[in-house]
């Protein structure tokens, strides 16, 4: 006990500073404070956890789970299974009342193997990995908090998880709990934020440095052990039973689905939202929150982010691929297609292909489209300035625009990004000319989408187009409006919006967009 509580040694503090890149331990070493040691009786059983939301001692919502796989016998959970456990919820409720708790709290238990009785071992007054999960009435902690703070009736978010076994991201991917086990779970991955996913799938920050990797290699060599893959505890159902259950999950949980459900419940015809040039879907959550709750909404991810062996580089191929994914959810029309920026052109091409197959398509929704496709990009760009409190738009050459932008704040980063984008598109052109797939290390969704759009010439579409356009983008997109009027056999309908191209999906401007989208949907 004395050895365990001994203050941190200088060598250990230096190791954690240099290898783990954690300066916090320098303060602990300087203070020479002894380490706290908590001793408790061993309970032979399965780890479990209960996450709750409390308010002034009252438990408002709670989720109970058992650990299926963890980072070692005493490590953090990587895969969990949702269970009904009145005993765990009751213990949390009694402690919340006794301590007058408010906020998110996690309670750790061990379920004794011989009796099935849960033993409380720890309480954590913070948000735990369970707290954001939307698991229906009584298990939706975020909705319960929103209701408490706003004073509005509790309306749990739609249930997005149709599997009681859940893999934490990125913990399960870092620890590799096994292909069969991982395939049998709901992957709690924010696929709508592909940039965030790519960052989190990398090694944890302390483990990325050269020193950390060298230290880990030496540790494995000395201990003659491979990387820990985790400990699997008991399961109520076999992984085969779970994997064969009725759900809409991708068969390979390490790859994102082409369609991300932004809202899966509702009885009305689904709305399909097509991404912008950067491929991000997270920005559409604000829009979905303001739409009527009875309409399911799906976001379409860029094909270049799906882990496909060959990325598609033409709008026609991409549209055909996206339609095969959409028709798995909605085999027959009519189809509601709504695209933002680059996604507007993609939605138009998808609608054209659907119409050629005899499928019914409602007017194509295009949100703040700017000239991107062949024949539409003007020689001059619109530069916006503010003079004497007024917005002033000037037409300027592309070269002059980029030169001025380089000499503003963040200009070096802007220049490097533009040069990288130009180099990537030249590389794409070369690989396309020799009919070779683009290597993975050269694939960037933003530039691949621009490459596809710049070579695309929109074709006539027998239906109509609905343009949701901001006043700030009107001048820059005038050439596109005339082209759309020629393409759409059913004509063009305009909806004017507040804000600009970047603000339109942010509060408060997204409320204006949502109201106009609802008007558009109500007319059909």
C-alpha positions, 0 to 999 in steps of 0.5 A: 500500500505504501509503495502504491501511494508513493508520490510520482517519481521524477523519471515517471513525470518526465516520461509522461511529459515526453512520451505521453505528451501530458504536462499535467503530471509535472504539477503532481510531481512538483506538489509531491502529493501522495497517490490516492489508493482505493481498495474494495473487495473483489466481485467475480462477475461482469462489469456494468454501467448505468448513465443517468440524468438527474435534476435536484435529486430527481432521476429524469432518465437512465440507461443500464448496460452490461459490458460485452468487451473491454480494454482488459479485465479492468479497462474501459468498455469497448462494446456494451449491451443495453439491458433492463436492470431495475436494481441498477436504476433504483440504486442510481435513483436513491443516490441521486435523491440522497445527494441532491444531484443535478446533471449527468452521472455515471455509476459503475457496477459489477454483476456477480456471476453466481447471483446476478446481483449488481454491486455498485463500485464507483460513481462518476459525476460527468458525461459518460459514453452512454449519455448521448444515445437515443434509446427511446422513452426513459432512456433519452438523456439529452431530450430529458435535459432539453425538456427540463431546461426549456420547460417544454413537454418531453419529446424523446428523439426518434430511436436510431438504434435497432440493436441492443449491442453497441460498439463505442467509437473509436475505442472498439476500433482501436482495440479490435474486439473481433470481426464477428463481434464488431459486425454484430453490433450497432457502430456508434460512429458519427458517419455524418462527420467524415473528417472527425471520423478520420481523425478519431480512427487514428491513434489516440493523441498521446500514442502518435509521437515517435517516442510513444510508438517506440516505447510501445514497441519496446514494452511489447518486446520486453513483455513478449506480448502483442497489442491488447485486443480486449477481453470478451465477457458473457453475451446474452445472445450469440453474435450470429443471432444479433448479426442476423437481426432485422436492422439497417446497419452496414454489414461491415461496421468499419465502413460508413453506410452510403445513407446516414439516417438523420431521422429514421422514424415517420410515416411520410415519404422520405427526404434525401439530402445530398452533401455539399462539395466537402461531403459533410452531413453534420451541418444538416442536423439543424435543418432536420430539427426544424422540419416536421417530425413525421418525415424520415430524412436521410443524408447521402455521404460522398462515395469517396469516403465509403472505402470503395476500392475505386472512387467514381469521378463523374457526376453520372456515375456518382448519381447512379451509385447514390440511386442504388443506395436510395432505392434500397430504402425507397424502392419506388417513387415518388422521390424527394431530393434536396441538395446543398451547393454541389449537392444541388447539381447531383440531385438534378442528375439523380432526378434526370436518371430517375425520370428516364427510368419512368420513376416519379420525382418531385421538383428537385430542391437545390439549396444555394447552388453556385456556378460549378459545372462546365459552361457555367463558371464565369470568368470573373468572381464576385468579391464582397466588401463592407463600406460604411456599413453597406455590403458592396459587391465587385466583379474581379478577375480570379487571379486578382481575387486569389492574390488579395486573399493570400495577403489577408489573415490566414493567407498562407494556409489559404494559398497552400490549400489552393495549391494542393487542390490544384495539384490533386485535380491535375493528378485526377485528370492524369489518372482518368486519362490512363483509366487507372484508379486514384490511389487512396492517399490522393483521394480528398472528397472536396477536390474529387467532387469539384473535379466531377462537377467541373467536367459535368454538363447538366442535361434536360430534365422533364420535371421542375426545379425549386431553387432555395437561394440566398440574396447574397449568392444571387449575383454570383449565380445569375448565369446558373439560373438562366441555364436551369430555366432551359433545362427544367421542362417544368420550370423553375420556382424560387424561394428567397432565404436570409443569410449567405452561403455559409450561414444558411445552415446555421441558426437563425438562418436555418429556420428560414430555410426550414420554413421554405422547405416545408412550404415546398414539401406541402405543395406536393 
